[in-house]
Amino acid sequence: MAAIHARTGESHPGECVVLLHGLGRTACSMKILEWNLRWHGYQVVNLSYPSRRLSIEELGNDWLPRKLVARKV
């Protein structure tokens, strides 16, 4: 991340952006946005999630919080 900050002159320490793709897609759908956010100094979490297997409620209330804790976000 330090190299990215040096290139853009921007830094957003402690700021994290969580990207969530649309239903039936994958994290690859958000890759360009992820790269741009990282370029501007943000920490980015870009996850593929089981959008066809779990409900929105299960994803938001259980699955996503566990993934964020595991990544120390």
GILIN-V458823 format. One record per pair of residues at least 24 apart in sequence whose ideal C-beta (glycine too) atoms are under 8 Angstrom apart, sorted by the first residue. I is the first residue (numbers start at 0). J is the second residue. If there is no record, write none. Layout:
I,J ; I,J
This chain:
0,37 ; 0,40 ; 0,42 ; 3,37 ; 3,38 ; 3,39 ; 3,40 ; 4,40 ; 6,38 ; 7,38 ; 7,39 ; 7,40 ; 9,39 ; 9,40 ; 10,40 ; 11,39 ; 11,40 ; 11,41 ; 11,42 ; 12,40 ; 13,42 ; 14,41 ; 14,42 ; 15,41 ; 15,42 ; 15,43 ; 15,44 ; 15,72 ; 16,41 ; 16,42 ; 16,43 ; 16,44 ; 17,43 ; 17,44 ; 17,46 ; 17,63 ; 17,67 ; 17,72 ; 18,43 ; 18,44 ; 18,45 ; 18,46 ; 19,46 ; 19,48 ; 19,63 ; 20,47 ; 20,48 ; 20,50 ; 21,50 ; 22,50 ; 22,51 ; 23,50 ; 23,51 ; 24,50 ; 42,72 ; 44,70 ; 44,72
